[in-house]
Amino acid sequence: AAVRYLALAHAMALQRASRVVDAEQLHQQGLLSEAEWTALEPSPNPSLGVCLWVAHLFQHCASCGLLPHPSSLPALHRGLSSLCSAAGQLQMLPTAPLPLCYVHLLSFAVHFYLLFQVSAVGGYINTTYFDPTLDSQTRGFAITWAYFAVVFWVLCFEGLLAMHVLLGNPFGDGVLDLPRELHSRD
C-alpha cells in the first residue's frame, strides 16, 4: 500500500504541476480508488494528503512491530519528508512567475539585436543599391535576399520569445507541452 501511495503522490504532483488533476486517469492506472478520491477531492493539495496517509501507515507499521529496526521509522519519515518537499517544489514551479526584470531584459536584448540586424541589412541594401558595378538583376537579387534574411531573423527570435513564454508552464495537453502522462506512469 505504501508503494502505491507514493506512486499516487508522485502522479498527483505531476498532474497538479500541469494544473489538472485527472482522477479518472489515476483510477485507470490503479493508483486511486473512488473512496480515496472522495476523501482527497476537497483538499487544496491532494498529494499532501497522500503523503499524510503514508506517514500514518509508517506509524501503524512501527506500532505493530512490522519494521525491522526501531530506527527505521525516523529514516522512513525523513525520506517521505524529502519526497513531499520535492513534490511541493514541483507544484510551485509552474505557478512561480519569472522575475519581471529577467523578462524585460530578455525582451530588450532580443529586440535590440533585431534592430541592429535590420540596420545592418539596411546599410547593405543602401550599399548594394548605389553600387555602380552591379547590374540591375544582381542588385535586385541582393536586395530581395536581404529582405528574406530580415524576415528570417525576426521569425527566429520572436519564436524564441514565444518559447520563453511556453516554458512558463511546461506540462499540459498542448502540442508543444511536455506530456504529463509519460512522467506519471512510472
Summary of the structure (lengths in Angstrom):
residues: 186
radius of gyration: 27.9
end to end distance: 15.9
largest distance: 96.1
contacts: 466
relative contact order: 0.12
helix: 72%
strand: 2%
